[in-house]
């Protein structure tokens, strides 16, 4: 086959159109969460929490398995990036700036590990699996407890310690970091820099390639 013929085959027809459309949507999904100017890191994290809660309820309330899978993928995508983003950007600052920051960060990492292991199981389930809903509910119960502790204790203490300007800078770093880290759960990976950064950069391209083949709510016609 000539190069010209190969090019025509590659770029013609609805399948190629759908592929490049999904590629563009995946790229937009990856870069839509960069933090805007003048927002504190706690507000950015709380916004993630709200989106996770919404995705959780969307899964439970879905009328079809197709919708349930789309929101399952959205929930996984949001939670994987959020968790690693906190471990790379937020927890190191807690350790540096708070008197009991090391203990707080270690406690948060332990809670994250439980959530990651449950998410790893959940992301591999199908809606028809008998463990689909129970696993999701167990995952959310653990995550909700972590969220409540974080919003009532960790984030207020961190905000008080670092001030507005540093918080806004951390928010920008948190938003940027989420663009370059894995979008699926990898519970066996390290949970602190620099090792988590290296493993994340290796895993992220594979995860994002897989995202091109997955269905998401914003891709539904």
C-alpha positions in Angstrom: 0.0 0.0 0.0 1.3 3.4 -0.9 1.7 6.2 1.7 -1.1 8.1 0.0 -3.4 5.1 0.2 -2.5 4.5 3.8 -3.2 8.1 4.7 -6.6 7.9 3.0 -7.5 4.7 4.8 -6.3 6.1 8.2 -8.2 9.4 8.1 -11.5 8.5 6.3 -14.7 7.1 7.6 -16.7 7.5 10.8 -14.4 5.3 12.9 -11.4 7.6 12.3 -13.6 10.6 13.0 -14.8 9.1 16.3 -11.2 8.2 17.3 -9.9 11.7 16.8 -13.0 13.3 18.4 -12.5 11.1 21.5 -8.8 12.0 21.5 -9.6 15.7 21.5 -12.2 15.1 24.3 -9.6 13.2 26.3 -7.1 16.0 25.9 -9.6 18.6 27.0 -10.6 16.5 30.0 -6.9 16.3 31.0 -6.4 20.0 30.9 -9.7 21.5 32.1 -8.9 21.4 35.8 -6.0 23.9 35.9 -6.7 26.1 38.9 -7.9 29.7 37.9 -6.1 32.6 39.4 -6.8 33.7 43.0 -8.4 30.6 44.4 -7.2 29.0 47.6 -6.0 25.4 47.5 -8.7 24.4 50.0 -11.4 25.6 47.7 -10.0 23.7 44.8 -9.8 20.5 46.8 -13.4 21.0 48.1 -14.5 21.5 44.5 -13.0 18.1 43.7 -14.8 16.6 46.6 -18.1 18.0 45.3 -17.5 16.5 41.8 -16.7 13.1 43.3 -19.9 13.2 45.4 -21.9 14.1 42.3 -20.3 11.3 40.3 -21.0 8.8 43.1 -24.7 9.7 43.1 -24.8 9.7 39.3 -23.6 6.1 39.4 -26.2 5.1 41.9 -29.0 6.8 40.1 -28.1 5.8 36.5 -30.9 4.2 34.6 -28.8 2.2 32.2 -25.5 0.3 32.4 -24.1 2.6 29.7 -24.6 5.6 31.9 -23.3 3.7 34.9 -20.1 2.8 33.1 -19.6 6.4 32.0 -19.9 7.8 35.5 -17.8 4.9 36.9 -15.0 6.1 34.5 -15.6 9.7 35.5 -15.4 8.9 39.2 -12.2 6.8 38.8 -10.6 9.5 36.7 -11.4 12.2 39.2 -10.4 10.3 42.3 -7.2 8.9 41.0 -5.9 12.3 40.0 -7.2 14.0 43.1 -5.5 11.5 45.5 -2.1 11.6 43.8 -2.3 15.4 43.4 -2.7 15.7 47.2 0.1 13.4 47.9 2.5 15.2 45.6 1.5 18.8 46.4 -0.5 19.2 49.6 0.9 16.6 52.0 4.5 17.6 51.7 3.5 21.2 52.6 1.5 19.9 55.6 4.7 18.1 56.8 6.7 21.3 56.4 4.3 23.9 57.8 2.3 22.2 60.6 3.7 21.1 63.9 1.9 17.8 63.7 2.0 17.8 59.9 4.0 14.6 59.5 1.5 12.6 61.6 -1.4 14.2 59.8 0.0 13.5 56.3 0.8 9.9 57.3 -2.7 9.4 58.5 -4.1 10.8 55.2 -1.8 8.6 53.2 -3.0 5.5 55.1 -6.6 6.5 54.3 -5.7 7.1 50.7 -4.2 3.6 50.5 -7.5 2.0 51.6 -9.4 4.1 49.0 -6.9 3.3 46.3 -7.2 -0.4 46.9 -11.0 -0.2 46.8 -10.9 2.0 43.7 -8.6 -0.5 42.0 -11.2 -3.2 42.5 -14.1 -0.9 41.5 -12.5 0.3 38.3 -12.3 -3.3 37.1 -15.9 -4.2 37.8 -18.9 -4.2 35.4 -22.3 -2.8 36.4 -23.8 -6.3 36.2 -21.2 -7.7 38.7 -22.8 -8.4 42.1 -20.0 -6.5 43.9 -20.3 -3.4 41.8 -22.6 -1.4 44.1 -21.3 -2.8 47.4 -17.7 -2.0 46.4 -18.7 1.5 45.4 -20.6 2.1 48.7 -17.6 0.8 50.7 -15.3 3.0 48.7 -17.5 6.0 49.3 -17.9 5.4 53.0 -14.1 5.4 53.4 -13.6 8.4 51.1 -16.4 10.4 52.8 -14.8 9.9 56.2 -11.5 11.1 54.7 -13.1 14.1 53.1 -14.8 15.2 56.3 -11.6 15.0 58.3 -9.7 16.8 55.6 -12.2 19.7 55.3 -12.8 20.1 59.0 -9.2 19.7 60.3 -6.4 19.4 57.7 -7.2 22.2 55.3 -8.2 24.9 57.8 -4.9 24.2 59.7 -2.9 24.4 56.5 -4.6 27.5 55.3 -3.9 29.2 58.6 -0.2 28.3 58.5 0.6 29.3 54.9 -1.5 32.3 54.2 -3.5 33.5 51.2 -0.6 34.0 48.6 1.0 30.6 49.3 -2.4 28.9 49.2 -3.1 30.4 45.8 0.3 29.3 44.5 -0.3 25.8 45.9 -3.7 25.7 44.1 -2.1 26.4 40.8 0.5 23.7 41.4 -2.2 21.3 42.4 -4.2 22.0 39.2 -1.1 21.7 37.0 0.1 18.5 38.6 -3.3 16.8 38.0 -2.7 17.2 34.3 0.3 14.9 34.3 -0.5 12.1 36.7 -2.3 8.7 36.4 -6.0 8.6 35.8 -6.5 5.1 37.2 -5.8 3.6 40.6 -2.3 2.0 41.1 -2.3 1.0 44.8 1.1 -0.7 44.6 2.8 2.6 43.5 4.7 4.8 46.0 2.7 7.4 47.8 5.2 10.2 48.2 7.7 12.1 46.1 10.1 11.7 44.4 9.2 8.1 43.8 5.5 8.7 43.3 6.3 11.4 40.7 8.5 9.0 38.7 6.1 6.2 38.7 3.2 8.5 38.0 4.9 9.9 34.9 5.5 6.4 33.7 1.9 5.3 34.3 0.0 8.4 33.1 0.6 7.9 29.3 -0.8 4.3 29.5 -3.8 5.4 31.5 -4.5 8.3 29.2 -4.3 6.1 26.2 -6.8 3.8 27.8 -9.1 6.8 28.5 -9.4 7.3 24.7 -11.2 3.9 24.6 -13.4 4.5 27.6 -16.8 6.1 27.7 -17.4 9.3 29.7 -20.5 11.3 30.4 -19.4 14.3 28.3 -19.0 12.1 25.3 -22.6 11.0 25.2 -24.5 12.4 22.2 
